[in-house]
Amino acid sequence: MRLGQEIEMIRKKLGLSIAFMCDVFDTDERGYHDIVIGKRTPSVYHLIMFIDSTHCPLESLSKIIEK
């Protein structure tokens, strides 16, 4: 699973709004959509903000680190 897909899956699982996600990633709806489809990669800072806000680990990051 790609990073953006995993982020969107967690958002839906937790019932978070897209507006909340836009705040976390400091972007608008189009920018968030670009993250979800993999067109844009969030910065390390934004990924930390996401993990801190949701208290959910990102499994796709562990796969990147292992390489």
ZIZILIN-V343690 format. One record per pair of residues at least 12 apart in sequence whose ideal C-beta (glycine too) atoms are under 8 Angstrom apart, sorted by the first residue. I is the first residue (numbers start at 1). J is the second residue. If there is no record, write none. Layout:
i,j
I,J
I,J
//
This chain:
i,j
1,59
1,60
2,38
2,60
3,38
3,41
3,42
3,58
3,60
3,61
4,35
4,36
4,37
4,38
5,36
5,38
6,58
6,59
6,60
7,21
7,35
7,36
7,42
7,50
7,58
8,36
10,54
10,56
10,58
14,54
14,56
16,54
18,32
20,53
24,46
24,49
24,50
24,53
25,42
25,46
25,49
25,50
26,46
47,61
//
